[in-house]
Amino acid sequence: MIYFFHILLIIILLSIIFNDNNLYLILCSSIFSLICAILYYIYNAPDVALAEAAIGSAIIPVIYIIAISKHYKRGEKRDGI
C-alpha cells in the first residue's frame, strides 16, 4: 500500500512538471501534499501529517489562487489603459 502512494506521488509530480495550466498545477500540488500527509500518518508522524494537510493542502493553494486572480485582474486593467 505504501508503494502505491509513492508511485502516485511520482505520477502527480510528473504531471506537475509537464503541465502549463496554473489551476491544474495548484490542484495537483494540493493533492501531492495530501498524499504526503497520508504517508506521514502511515509512518507514525501524525503531527507532521496534520501540519502538512492544513498548510500544504488547504492554506497554500488558497494563497496561490488569490495571487493568480489578482495577477489576472491587474493584467486586465493594464490592457484597458
CORTAHU-V874358 format. One record per residue. BURIAL is b if it has 16 or more other ideal C-beta (glycine too) atoms within 10 Angstrom, else e. Layout:
{{BURIAL} {BURIAL}}
//
This chain:
{{e} {e} {e} {e} {e} {e} {e} {e} {e} {e} {e} {b} {e} {e} {e} {b} {e} {e} {e} {e} {e} {e} {e} {e} {b} {b} {b} {b} {b} {b} {b} {b} {b} {b} {b} {b} {b} {b} {b} {b} {b} {e} {e} {e} {e} {e} {e} {e} {b} {e} {e} {b} {b} {e} {e} {b} {b} {e} {e} {e} {b} {e} {e} {b} {e} {e} {e} {e} {e} {e} {e} {e} {e} {e} {e} {e} {e} {e} {e} {e} {e}}
//
